[in-house]
């Protein structure tokens, strides 16, 4: 066997070896005591007892699979003691392939079940959609960033379940960019939206199961909430240490590296910059036709930001912003993810753009995902990153205390 390139790679290789060959049996994953088990793995191991006798609606997409890649919808449909009645899909649809502003209802081909889109006429399940159900189940992979909309779908579905008197079950999944670190300004009160559902910092450091507990308590939902917990997951883990297969959560989220960059680089995409959509490496590059890529890389590397370097590049997106236009920009390389701080990096980029291109870069559009008027004002006035982070240190400390009450894992 060749030597592993890192401890994480060795862990993944060992866990994959422990699974055994394809067809080794449905319980092969469960019998490996060190492998991370997701909520659906634990539910199946326990013979679906948490859903026994229930008429169920399942909120899921292509990321909702068990450890051997069998879709959760198939596992629930085939479980003798569960009545799976209807499906609900989030942004990007049930198969995770759509990148459009509205998705229609449909039918799941394999089971014939109705699929209600929660990214179409409504983003919250209606009472008609929930008619006849006992329980709503949620199984979707999040990526740990406030403005990634799957957690908004989670929260809205919880509200609907509470209003309808339904039980709500979350099949938990890992936070892929670890469950330790959280950063950035907390959502301004009264500024909640579909990309800022709740009072959270940009990077929240929680699993969907933990967020569900926080949403229920802080929003005063009268809801019977059950979280089927992960097994063998530890908070410091990145996704590649879990042994779980990576599935692109959405069309432009194609790797763990991109997920780690997303809390900082994703903030920029509402401005007049390309963040690499329409290229092979979304969120690993950013730029615009009006930038000087060499000067930009020189300025950013001069900041000595931890765990990251910037390489000048030119790229031409074939879709999205600046489609067909050559952009000058940088390739962002994370060289040490243990020290890398994505939100701080994103803010540092914003400050460089504000300082170097005050008339070209659309600062005001940066507010859409930042959702912090104080931070925007400081950026407008030329504040440094240390000053920015100091401005929300109090609210971040308050979030740390709020968050601690809902953590389920060590």
Secondary structure, 3 states (H helix, E strand, C coil): CCCCCCHHHHHHHHHHHHHCCCCCCCCCCCCCCCCCECHHHHHHHCCCHHHCCCEEEEEECCCCECCCCCEHHHHHHHCCCCEEEEEEECCCCCCCCCCCCCCCCEECCCCCCEEEECCCCCCCCCHHHHCCCCEEEEECCCCCECCCCHHHHHHHHHHHHHHHCCEEEEECCCCCCCCCCCEEEECCCCCCECCECCCCEEECCCCHHHHHHHHHHHCCCCCCEEEECCECCCCCCCHHHCCCCCCCCECCECCHHHHHHHHHHHHHHHCCCECCCCCCCCCCEEEECCCCHHHHHHHHHCCCCCCEEEEEEEEECCCCCCCCCEEEEEEEEECCCCCCCHHHHHHHHHHHHHHHCCCCCCHHHHHHHHCCHHHHHHHHCCCCHHHHHHHCHHHHHHHHHHHHCCCCCC
